[in-house]
Amino acid sequence: MNSKTYAGIPAEYSKLETSKVVLIPVPYDGTSTWQKGADKGPAAFLAASENMELYDIETNSEAYKNGVYLADAITEASTPEAMVEAVYRQTKNYITRNKFVTLIGGEHSVSIGSIRAFNEGFEDLTVVQSDAHADLRKEYEGSACNHACAVHEASKNTNLIQVGIRSMDVSELKWMNKDQTFFAHEIREEEYWSDAAVDLMTDNVFITIDLDCFDPSILPSTGTPEPGGLLWYETLDFLKKIFKEKNVVGFDIVELCPNPAEKSSDFLAAKLYYKMLCYKFKIADDE
């Protein structure tokens, strides 16, 4: 059992039995290829969350009062495949208990397991991937469970919508549906891109956010920062639209690679997670 609670919330809001939300940390960094350190992302995220105000001005709400259970971290790291299987099993376990399941990584290969579980748990699933990288390789460095393959399976088995992409290998084009890909340079030029993206979504939506989707000017602490990324409010506007118009069934946030000298990235990740909870429970309830 965890001795700490998410964001330091009172114990009464952290019990599994009464919490609507489950948060699963996955401190895994087994396949990243440039800057290492995503395994330290969950701890940095949780530390920042403890120093965050829990009243959300925009939604006039306190999402933590819906209950957030901080699950034991998934520490399986013997192989990428074993980690993915562990994430899949644990995610599915909490879905079957009717919890709103969320995860904090760790590198993006974590999402292979979470998406697999949500795709089994919800019919006609849309996966919205916000990311700098396409992550569509079928296999990389000898494994289909590599961070570069994070949404390959989703591209075949779900309704995948990719947002913010600005880096990819030419080989990934054969797996990409360009009609459902919103490249970063196009987002800059198209005022109504978010409306078009939401129109492509089915009712049930899972969101996977690789933090390198953000421009490194506001989030430098990630494994492979790419110039030309999304900014804070345009991202929130897009997420808010999804939560308002669709049934978001869960989400994960990955690829925080903390730098002890730069805490703003940790705090952005913490704030983003909490904003998404506020949108889920306030905006959905208001509809």
Summary of the structure (lengths in Angstrom):
residues: 287
radius of gyration: 17.2
end to end distance: 36.1
largest distance: 51.1
contacts: 1039
relative contact order: 0.18
helix: 41%
strand: 20%
